[in-house]
Structures are given as C-alpha cells and as structure tokens.
Amino acid sequence: METVVTVLVLLFAVFVVLGAYAAVKVVGAAKRSVDRTITQARRTVEDHTLRAKSFTQLGPAGELAQLRLTLRTSMRATQDALYAGVHEDESLKESIALFERLSVHGRELEGDLKRLEAEPDRATLTERLPALRERTQRITESADSLRWAARDRARRFADDDLDTLSAQIDVEAGALRHWTKTEPTTEPTTEPPSGPATEPPAAAGDPRTWPEAPRQASAEEPARPAITPSGRRPVYPWQKKPRPESTT
C-alpha cells in the first residue's frame, strides 16, 4: 500500500513539473511574440517619422533623416534576405557572419546620426555631413552587394532546378505519348510466285489448249478401259451350236 502511494505522489510531482515547464515555455513564447510585435511597431513608427522629416525639414536636419532612413532600409532588407535564405543554402552562413560585422558599423553610424539630429550647432553639423554621407554610402553599398549576391545565387539555383525539372518532364511526356512516334512505313514488294516459270497464253488451235479428258465420277469406281479387249466368250450348255457356213 505504501508503494502505491509513493508511486502516485511521484507521478503527481512529475505532472506538476511538466505543467510548470510547459507554462513557462508558453509564457516565454508569448513574451517573445509581444516583444517582436512592439519592436516592429516601433521600427515602423521611426521609419515613418524619418520619412516625414526628410520631406518636411530642410537643410542638414532633413539630410540626416534621409541618411538614417536609407541606412535602416538597406540593412533590414539585407538581414531579411540572408536569414531567410540560410535555411536552404548553408553557404550563406559566411555571408551572415560578414553582415554581422557590417551591422556593428551600421549601428554605430545610426547612433551618430541620431545624436546629431539634436545638435544645435548647424555649422558643425554641416561640416560633418560629407563624412557621414560617405560612411552611409559605403555601408549601404556593402549591404546591397551581399543582398543581391544572395538573391542572384538563389535565382541561379532555382533556374538550374527548373531546367532539370523541364528536361525530366519532357522525357516523361515523350514516354506517355509513345504511340505518336512515327515508324518507317515499308511498302510491300510484289515478288514473282515461286515455281516453274509461267508461259504466255497459247494461241487458239494450239494442241496444248485442248480440253482435258473428263475426270472420273468418283475415285471409288474402277477404271474401265475405253475398248473391250478381244477374247473368247464363255460357252454355256443351253446355247445352240452355231451352224457351219455353207460354201457354195
């Protein structure tokens, strides 16, 4: 009895632990989902704000907003392309490593641009804009190069796979339409009949054209000669003797 109670207590403890673990996992997944949603919403708001500043503000402030927007758009597009393609192409891991190193410079540049938006000294801001513009161009060009290289690689693989698939489909279609294959037609050649050579028809009156003798009525009847052979007839006793011819 004590053993049964112990087993039940252990099972209850295991169920409690598993339930708590599942609850923690669910809460963690929900929290991560909420964080991603909040981050995405914050990014969207910042992008719309930067776009509005680039159109409404003139001078260095508007150019700073445009530089930030260009940098963020390029880096985000490259990140999405690389991380989406690494599941199908393992060679993109090296590209992701390079992009992470590039992202360090990109985040540093964005921080500088964001701090300079609140810079009251417009002369100093105007003086530093060419260097900031050059850094932004170098980082975005590198990010765009990685992104387009990854896309070209994926498209090349897709084209190769499509070519192979098209060739296999053509072979299968030809096998399914096997009855449409044209076979060479050979005309029958008329050969002369084997046997003795045929002679030309004889002219009228030729003895060879005489009709054959009538065939026998049946094969069972005995063949009778055309002329009765000469021989002595049998003499019977009731017959009269022939009279001798008188000679006068």
Residue, then its C-alpha position, 0 to 999 in steps of 0.5 A: m500500500e505504501t508503494v502505491v502511494t509513493v508511486l502516485v505522489l511521484l507521478f503527481a510531482v512529475f505532472v506538476v513539473l511538466g505543467a510548470y515547464a510547459a507554462v513557462k515555455v508558453v509564457g516565454a513564447a508569448k513574451r517573445s511574440v509581444d516583444r517582436t510585435i512592439t519592436q516592429a511597431r516601433r521600427t515602423v513608427e521611426d521609419h515613418t517619422l524619418r520619412a516625414k522629416s526628410f520631406t518636411q525639414l530642410g537643410p542638414a536636419g532633413e539630410l540626416a533623416q534621409l541618411r538614417l532612413t536609407l541606412r535602416t532600409s538597406m540593412r533590414a532588407t539585407q538581414d531579411a534576405l540572408y536569414a531567410g535564405v540560410h535555411e536552404d543554402e548553408s553557404l550563406k552562413e559566411s555571408i551572415a557572419l560578414f553582415e554581422r560585422l557590417s551591422v556593428h558599423g551600421r549601428e554605430l553610424e545610426g547612433d551618430l546620426k541620431r545624436l546629431e539630429a539634436e545638435p544645435d550647432r548647424a555649422t558643425l553639423t554641416e561640416r560633418l555631413p560629407a563624412l557621414r554621407e560617405r560612411t552611409q554610402r559605403i555601408t549601404e553599398s556593402a549591404d546591397s552587394l551581399r543582398w543581391a549576391a544572395r538573391d542572384r545565387a538563389r535565382r541561379f539555383a532555382d533556374d538550374d532546378l527548373d531546367t532539370l525539372s523541364a528536361q525530366i518532364d519532357v522525357e516523361a511526356g515523350a514516354l506517355r505519348h509513345w504511340t505518336k512516334t512515327e515508324p518507317t512505313t515499308e511498302p510491300t514488294t510484289e515478288p514473282p510466285s515461286g515455281p516453274a516459270t509461267e508461259p504466255p497464253a497459247a494461241a487458239g488451235d494450239p494442241r496444248t489448249w485442248p480440253e482435258a479428258p473428263r475426270q472420273a465420277s468418283a475415285e471409288e469406281p474402277a477404271r474401265p478401259a475405253i475398248t473391250p479387249s478381244g477374247r473368247r466368250p464363255v460357252y454355256p450348255w443351253q446355247k445352240k451350236p452355231r451352224p457351219e457356213s455353207t460354201t457354195 
